[in-house]
Amino acid sequence: MALGSLLKKKDVGPIRKKINLALQGGGAHGAFTWGVLEVLLADERLAIEGISGTSAGALNAAIVAGSLARGTHNDIADARSALRQFWRDVSIDGKLSPGQRALADVMLAPWRIGMAAATPFMDVTRRFTSPYEFNPLDINPLRDVIETHVDCAAIQSGKGPKLFVAATNVYTGRLRVFRNSEITPDVLMASAALPYLFRAVMIDGEPYWDGGFMGNPALYPFFTETETADIILVQINPVERRTLPNTSVEIMERINEITFNGPLLSELRAVEFVARLIDEGRLKGTHYKSIRMHRIEAQDILNDYGSSSKMKADWRFFEELAEHGRKAAHVFLDKHFSDIGVKGTLDLRAALTPSAQDQPKPAQWVGDGEKP
């Protein structure tokens, strides 16, 4: 067969729309992201160019990136299977030992002051000691699971999607984003290293904690390091909660939700600001590009469960969250697939504008006689 015929035959097929994925961390609620990823991976109209992830989002991202980097005929099926098996293994009836299980329960519940009733000793211990004291052997239940399900060698080859994993430098307080060639089990553990549970992870002589403090997830690598301007944010941490926290646990949970959402909101403000400048023609001739933001979120769904559900780690709950993620992804694609590559579907101005309850009220004249 002539070369021209081979090329023509090879070129036949759907033209895939490129997307970047930004995956938030959020403990057990990361199982929602697992469901979203299953749907996006199975959609033959899409091609994943880059993935940014933090904490549980980084683990989901690395599993997908490693599977796709192998470039096998079954890489999509392999990625979906690896995601499922990862969440199966970290569930209560998975493969972890009892000691690993106790620590994993807290890892999957990153904003809990207390723990499950089954582990009151750990609860009391963590209130008054550091992980260097109550976890002297530095047991991290993630390592074995990561080494089993994440193909770091394939990620490092650079043959798959570009991967960006966020971690926080303890010394400087700055965000560091690790890229494909730097991805190791230590990097992934650093991205999920909650400081009240795990020791800081040493990388290149520097200690790192959970990336959620400074980037949850980091968006800026997409601005210059990928071709596509389309970012699909999978957001699993509620920005708003219309219930007032009363107990010490509820207060700490809400404080940490606000803290871990802060970096993302800052980056979204920057995206919106640059978009306005571009629309006004004030950035002509610069390297800036207008980003098309999209979002698949779990706000309403996970609000119904309550923040305490971040501590649940049973397989049935994970499957339930994943099913919610699948449904949310299908809804997004049915409604917005045609917009990918054309326009953003996340109204950044609306998302960043204070709600009606928070808007300043007009000043009221309370003096005698007519207003001045």
C-alpha positions as CSV (number, residue, x, y, z in Angstrom):
1,M,0.0,0.0,0.0
2,A,1.3,3.4,-0.9
3,L,2.5,5.8,1.8
4,G,-0.2,8.3,0.9
5,S,-2.9,5.7,1.3
6,L,-1.5,4.7,4.7
7,L,-1.5,8.3,5.9
8,K,-5.0,8.9,4.6
9,K,-6.2,5.7,6.4
10,K,-4.5,6.7,9.6
11,D,-6.0,10.2,9.6
12,V,-9.5,8.9,9.4
13,G,-11.2,9.2,12.8
14,P,-12.7,11.8,15.1
15,I,-10.8,15.0,15.8
16,R,-10.5,15.2,19.6
17,K,-10.9,18.4,21.5
18,K,-8.0,19.0,23.8
19,I,-8.7,19.7,27.5
20,N,-6.7,20.4,30.6
21,L,-8.0,19.0,33.9
22,A,-7.6,20.7,37.3
23,L,-8.4,18.3,40.2
24,Q,-8.9,19.6,43.7
25,G,-7.9,17.7,46.8
26,G,-10.6,16.9,49.3
27,G,-10.0,13.6,51.2
28,A,-12.6,10.9,50.6
29,H,-14.6,13.2,48.4
30,G,-11.9,12.6,45.8
31,A,-13.9,9.6,44.9
32,F,-16.3,12.0,43.2
33,T,-13.4,13.0,40.9
34,W,-12.8,9.3,40.2
35,G,-16.3,9.1,38.7
36,V,-15.8,12.3,36.7
37,L,-12.6,11.0,35.2
38,E,-14.1,7.7,34.2
39,V,-16.6,9.6,32.0
40,L,-14.1,12.0,30.5
41,L,-11.6,9.2,29.7
42,A,-14.3,7.2,28.0
43,D,-15.4,10.1,25.8
44,E,-13.6,9.6,22.4
45,R,-14.2,13.2,21.5
46,L,-11.8,14.4,24.1
47,A,-8.0,14.3,24.5
48,I,-6.3,15.2,27.8
49,E,-3.3,17.5,27.3
50,G,-2.5,18.3,30.9
51,I,-3.6,17.5,34.4
52,S,-3.0,19.5,37.6
53,G,-3.8,18.0,40.9
54,T,-3.3,18.4,44.7
55,S,-3.5,15.9,47.5
56,A,-6.2,13.3,46.5
57,G,-6.5,15.2,43.2
58,A,-2.8,14.6,42.6
59,L,-3.3,10.9,43.2
60,N,-6.2,10.7,40.8
61,A,-4.2,12.7,38.3
62,A,-1.0,10.6,38.6
63,I,-3.0,7.3,38.1
64,V,-4.5,8.6,34.9
65,A,-1.3,10.2,33.6
66,G,0.7,7.0,34.2
67,S,-1.8,4.8,32.5
68,L,-2.1,7.1,29.4
69,A,1.6,7.5,29.2
70,R,2.1,3.8,28.5
71,G,0.3,4.3,25.2
72,T,-1.1,0.8,25.0
73,H,-4.2,-0.1,23.0
74,N,-6.0,-0.4,26.3
75,D,-4.6,2.6,28.1
76,I,-8.1,4.2,28.6
77,A,-9.5,1.0,30.1
78,D,-6.3,0.6,32.2
79,A,-6.7,4.1,33.6
80,R,-10.3,3.6,34.5
81,S,-9.5,0.2,36.1
82,A,-6.5,1.6,38.0
83,L,-8.7,4.4,39.5
84,R,-11.3,2.0,40.6
85,Q,-8.7,-0.4,42.2
86,F,-6.9,2.5,44.0
87,W,-10.1,3.6,45.7
88,R,-11.0,0.0,46.5
89,D,-7.6,-0.5,48.1
90,V,-7.9,2.6,50.4
91,S,-11.4,1.7,51.5
92,I,-12.0,0.3,54.9
93,D,-12.3,-3.3,53.6
94,G,-9.3,-2.8,51.2
95,K,-5.8,-4.0,51.5
96,L,-4.4,-1.7,54.2
97,S,-3.2,-3.1,57.5
98,P,-5.0,-1.9,60.7
99,G,-2.3,0.6,61.5
100,Q,-2.3,2.0,57.9
101,R,-6.1,2.0,58.0
102,A,-6.2,4.3,61.1
103,L,-3.8,6.8,59.4
104,A,-5.6,6.5,56.0
105,D,-8.9,7.3,57.7
106,V,-7.5,10.7,58.7
107,M,-5.8,11.3,55.4
108,L,-9.2,10.8,53.7
109,A,-10.7,13.2,56.2
110,P,-8.2,16.1,56.0
111,W,-10.2,18.7,57.9
112,R,-11.4,16.6,60.8
113,I,-10.1,17.5,64.3
114,G,-11.5,14.3,65.6
115,M,-11.5,10.8,64.1
116,A,-14.0,8.1,63.8
117,A,-15.3,6.8,67.1
118,A,-13.4,3.6,66.5
119,T,-10.1,5.4,67.0
120,P,-10.5,7.8,70.0
121,F,-6.9,7.2,71.0
122,M,-5.7,8.7,67.8
123,D,-8.0,11.6,68.2
124,V,-6.7,12.5,71.7
125,T,-3.1,11.8,70.7
126,R,-3.2,14.1,67.7
127,R,-4.6,17.0,69.8
128,F,-1.5,17.1,72.0
129,T,1.4,15.6,69.9
130,S,2.9,16.0,66.5
131,P,3.3,13.3,63.9
132,Y,7.0,13.1,64.9
133,E,5.8,11.9,68.3
134,F,2.6,9.8,67.7
135,N,3.9,8.4,64.3
136,P,7.7,7.9,65.1
137,L,8.1,5.3,62.4
138,D,6.7,7.7,59.8
139,I,4.1,5.2,58.6
140,N,2.5,6.5,55.5
141,P,-0.3,4.2,54.1
142,L,0.0,5.9,50.7
143,R,3.4,4.6,49.7
144,D,2.4,1.0,49.0
145,V,-0.8,2.0,47.2
146,I,1.0,4.6,45.1
147,E,3.7,2.2,44.1
148,T,1.1,-0.3,43.2
149,H,-1.2,1.9,41.1
150,V,0.9,4.8,39.8
151,D,3.4,4.2,37.0
152,C,5.9,6.9,37.8
153,A,8.4,5.7,35.2
154,A,5.8,6.1,32.5
155,I,4.9,9.6,33.7
156,Q,8.6,10.6,33.7
157,S,8.9,9.5,30.1
158,G,6.8,12.4,29.1
159,K,4.8,10.4,26.6
160,G,1.4,11.0,28.3
161,P,-0.4,14.1,29.5
162,K,1.6,16.8,31.1
163,L,1.3,16.4,34.9
164,F,1.5,19.2,37.5
165,V,1.5,18.2,41.2
166,A,1.4,20.9,43.9
167,A,3.2,20.7,47.3
168,T,4.0,23.4,49.8
169,N,7.6,24.1,50.8
170,V,7.7,24.2,54.6
171,Y,10.7,26.5,54.8
172,T,9.6,29.1,52.4
173,G,5.8,28.7,52.5
174,R,5.8,28.8,48.7
175,L,4.1,26.6,46.2
176,R,6.2,24.2,44.2
177,V,4.7,22.5,41.2
178,F,6.4,19.2,40.2
179,R,6.3,18.2,36.6
180,N,6.5,14.8,34.8
181,S,10.2,14.2,35.0
182,E,10.1,14.9,38.8
183,I,7.2,12.7,39.7
184,T,8.0,10.0,42.3
185,P,6.1,8.4,45.1
186,D,7.7,10.9,47.5
187,V,6.3,13.8,45.4
188,L,2.8,12.4,45.5
189,M,3.0,11.8,49.2
190,A,4.3,15.3,49.8
191,S,1.2,16.7,47.9
192,A,-1.0,14.9,50.4
193,A,1.2,15.3,53.6
194,L,-1.2,16.9,56.1
195,P,1.2,18.4,58.7
196,Y,-0.8,17.3,61.8
197,L,-0.7,13.7,60.5
198,F,2.4,13.0,58.5
199,R,6.0,14.2,58.8
200,A,7.1,16.7,56.1
201,V,8.4,14.8,53.0
202,M,12.0,15.7,52.1
203,I,12.6,16.3,48.4
204,D,15.9,17.7,47.2
205,G,16.8,18.5,50.8
206,E,13.7,20.6,51.3
207,P,10.6,19.6,53.4
208,Y,7.1,19.7,51.9
209,W,3.6,19.6,53.2
210,D,0.2,19.3,51.5
211,G,-0.1,21.4,48.3
212,G,-3.6,22.5,49.2
213,F,-2.3,25.3,51.4
214,M,-0.9,27.2,48.3
215,G,-2.5,25.6,45.2
216,N,-5.7,23.5,45.2
217,P,-5.1,22.9,42.4
218,A,-2.5,25.1,40.6
219,L,-3.8,26.5,37.4
220,Y,-0.9,28.7,36.3
221,P,1.1,26.0,34.6
222,F,-1.6,25.6,32.0
223,F,-1.3,29.3,31.0
224,T,2.1,28.8,29.3
225,E,2.9,25.1,29.2
226,T,0.0,23.6,27.3
227,E,-1.5,24.6,24.0
228,T,-5.2,24.4,24.8
229,A,-6.9,27.2,26.7
230,D,-9.7,25.0,28.0
231,I,-9.5,24.0,31.7
232,I,-12.1,21.8,33.3
233,L,-12.0,22.3,37.0
234,V,-13.3,19.4,39.1
235,Q,-14.2,21.3,42.3
236,I,-15.1,19.2,45.3
237,N,-14.6,21.6,48.2
238,P,-17.7,23.8,48.9
239,V,-17.0,27.5,48.6
240,E,-20.2,28.4,50.3
241,R,-22.0,26.8,53.3
242,R,-25.2,28.4,54.5
243,T,-25.0,26.8,57.9
244,L,-23.2,28.4,60.9
245,P,-20.6,26.1,62.4
246,N,-21.1,25.8,66.2
247,T,-18.9,23.0,67.6
248,S,-15.1,23.2,67.6
249,V,-14.9,20.4,65.0
250,E,-17.3,22.2,62.7
251,I,-15.5,25.5,63.1
252,M,-12.1,24.0,62.3
253,E,-13.6,22.2,59.3
254,R,-15.0,25.4,57.9
255,I,-11.8,27.3,58.6
256,N,-9.8,24.7,56.6
257,E,-12.3,24.7,53.8
258,I,-11.9,28.4,53.4
259,T,-8.1,28.1,53.7
260,F,-7.9,25.4,51.1
261,N,-10.1,27.2,48.7
262,G,-8.3,30.5,49.0
263,P,-5.5,29.8,46.4
264,L,-7.9,28.6,43.8
265,L,-10.1,31.7,44.2
266,S,-7.0,33.9,43.8
267,E,-6.1,32.2,40.6
268,L,-9.6,32.4,39.2
269,R,-9.5,36.2,39.9
270,A,-6.3,36.4,37.9
271,V,-7.8,34.5,35.0
272,E,-10.9,36.8,35.0
273,F,-8.7,39.9,35.2
274,V,-6.5,38.9,32.3
275,A,-9.6,38.0,30.3
276,R,-11.0,41.5,30.8
277,L,-7.7,43.1,29.8
278,I,-7.6,40.9,26.6
279,D,-11.2,41.8,25.8
280,E,-10.3,45.5,26.2
281,G,-7.3,45.1,23.8
282,R,-4.8,46.0,26.5
283,L,-2.6,42.9,26.2
284,K,-2.0,42.8,22.5
285,G,1.5,41.6,21.6
286,T,2.0,39.9,25.0
287,H,2.3,36.2,25.8
288,Y,-1.0,36.2,27.7
289,K,-3.9,34.1,26.4
290,S,-7.5,34.1,27.4
291,I,-8.4,31.0,29.4
292,R,-11.7,29.2,28.8
293,M,-12.7,27.9,32.2
294,H,-15.2,25.1,32.8
295,R,-16.3,23.5,36.0
296,I,-17.7,20.2,37.2
297,E,-18.6,20.7,40.8
298,A,-20.0,18.7,43.7
299,Q,-21.1,21.6,45.9
300,D,-24.8,20.7,46.1
301,I,-24.2,17.0,46.3
302,L,-21.5,17.1,49.0
303,N,-23.3,19.8,51.0
304,D,-26.1,17.3,51.4
305,Y,-23.7,14.8,52.9
306,G,-22.1,17.3,55.2
307,S,-18.4,18.0,55.8
308,S,-18.1,15.1,58.3
309,S,-18.5,12.7,55.4
310,K,-14.9,13.4,54.4
311,M,-14.0,10.9,57.1
312,K,-16.0,8.1,55.6
313,A,-13.9,5.5,53.9
314,D,-16.2,2.5,53.2
315,W,-16.3,1.2,49.7
316,R,-20.1,1.7,49.3
317,F,-19.7,5.4,50.0
318,F,-16.8,5.7,47.5
319,E,-18.9,4.0,44.8
320,E,-21.8,6.3,45.7
321,L,-19.6,9.4,45.3
322,A,-18.1,8.1,42.0
323,E,-21.7,7.6,40.6
324,H,-22.5,11.2,41.5
325,G,-19.3,12.2,39.7
326,R,-20.3,10.2,36.6
327,K,-23.7,11.8,36.5
328,A,-22.2,15.3,36.9
329,A,-19.7,14.7,34.1
330,H,-22.4,13.5,31.7
331,V,-24.5,16.5,32.5
332,F,-21.6,18.8,31.8
333,L,-20.8,17.1,28.5
334,D,-24.4,17.1,27.4
335,K,-24.7,20.8,28.1
336,H,-21.3,22.2,27.3
337,F,-19.3,19.9,25.0
338,S,-19.9,22.1,22.0
339,D,-18.5,25.1,24.0
340,I,-15.1,23.4,24.6
341,G,-12.6,25.1,22.3
342,V,-15.0,28.0,21.7
343,K,-15.9,29.7,25.0
344,G,-15.7,29.2,28.7
345,T,-18.7,28.0,30.5
346,L,-17.8,29.1,34.1
347,D,-18.9,32.6,34.7
348,L,-15.9,33.8,36.6
349,R,-17.4,37.2,37.5
350,A,-20.5,35.6,39.0
351,A,-18.4,33.0,40.8
352,L,-16.2,35.6,42.3
353,T,-18.8,38.2,43.1
354,P,-20.1,38.3,46.7
355,S,-23.6,36.8,47.0
356,A,-26.5,39.1,47.6
357,Q,-26.3,38.5,51.3
358,D,-22.7,39.7,51.4
359,Q,-23.2,42.8,49.2
360,P,-22.9,46.2,51.1
361,K,-26.2,47.7,52.0
362,P,-27.0,51.3,51.0
363,A,-26.4,53.8,53.8
364,Q,-29.5,54.6,55.8
365,W,-30.2,58.2,56.9
366,V,-31.1,58.2,60.6
367,G,-30.8,61.9,61.4
368,D,-33.6,64.4,62.0
369,G,-35.2,66.2,59.1
370,E,-34.3,65.9,55.5
371,K,-31.2,64.1,54.2
372,P,-28.2,66.4,53.7
